[in-house]
C-alpha cells in the first residue's frame, strides 16, 4: 500500500483537488477559504451552494479573534474540532454550552435542552462573543430570541445545525437577523462543519 | 418562533422523517438503525447507498461492547461524539490515538501523522479492541497493514475517513480484509459519522 503520509502534503493536495473540481464555481478569496475547508471536511460539494456568509461576518470575526474573545459551542464535538493552539495564541477562550453539571440539572428540571439553558448562561459573559452552533436548532432559536431582545450582540454566529426537525427553520430565522453570520441553508451542517468554519477564520488571522 | 424543545421528541420525529423519505429503500432492522443514525447526523441520504456493514460486524461489535472492550478513535471529535454514559455502563473504555504528548513528539520526529504512531501504540493493548477511524486515511492504512501482519485482530473496524487524498483508497483496502467492518465507500465519512455508528451499536446493547 503506497500512500501520502505527510499531513501538510495531504491537506495541500486536497485543496487543489477541491479547487479543480469546483471548476468555474469561484468565490471571493476569504469566502473561498471557508467554503473549501467545509468541503474538505465533508467531501460534499453541495456546501459550495448552501453556505451563506453575510457581508459583516468575516471582518467582524477576525477582529474579535485577533482581540481575544469567548467562543461558545453547542457541542463537545465542535469544541474538540477547533484548533486550540491558534486560539491560545490569540488569547481567546472556548466553552461548550452543554458541558456543565449545573446546566444538565437545570435542563432536566425545566424540560429543556441543555444547549438552551447553556445559552442563557453564555449571554451573561461580558466579553466579545462568537457562537458556534453545529447541532442544536433549539440553541440557535434561543440565540435569535436573545438577539431580538437585545440581550446579546454576537460578533459572529456560526449557525449550522444539522437535521430534520428545526434545523432548516432555525437557520431561516438566523438569515433574517442583522448580525454577522455564517450558515448553511437547509438541513445540512453539523459539528465538523462548524469547526471547519472557525478553523478557516483562525488561519486567516495569521 | 414556535419549535419542538424536547430532545427525545426531536429525535423520534427525525427518525420518522428519515424512514418516510427513504421510502421503498429498506434495510434489515439492525443495519437500518445504524444507517438511519448516520443519515440523522449528516442529513445526507447518500449514506443509505454508501454504508457497507459486513456480515460479522454487528454481532462481533455487540459482543465486544457487552463484555467490555477498548475503543480507539483517530480524533478527539469522534471520541467527543460517543455516548460515554452508555460506555461506562458497559465497562468499556475509550481512547484517542492522537491525544498523547508522546505520540505527538514521536510523529514529528519520524515525519508521520500522529494517528499512525498512535495506532502502533493501540495494537499493544491486550483487551478486545474496536477501532473508530473517521478522519485519517493514514491510520486506516496502518491498521490494514497490522491486520495483514497478524499484529491485531479487531472486533470491529469503523473505517470512515473523509476526504480527497487517500480516504477512498484506505476504505477500499478495508473492504478487502476479513475483519468485522463498517465503512462508507468513496470520499464521504467523518468524525460525526464514526460516532453515530458507534452510538447506534451502543444503543443496541440495551
Interface residues (C-beta under 8 A of the other chain):
Chain A: X1 X3 X4 X5 X6 X7 X10 X13 X14 X17 X18 X40 X41 X42 X43 X44 X75 X76 X77 X79 X80 X81 X111 X112 X113 X116 X137 X138 X141 X144 X145 X162 X163 X164 X165 X166 X167 X169 X170 X173 X186 X187 X188 X189 X190 X191 X192 X195
Chain B: X1 X3 X4 X5 X6 X7 X10 X13 X14 X17 X18 X40 X41 X42 X43 X44 X75 X76 X77 X79 X80 X81 X111 X112 X113 X116 X137 X138 X141 X144 X145 X162 X163 X164 X165 X166 X167 X169 X170 X173 X186 X187 X188 X189 X190 X191 X192 X195
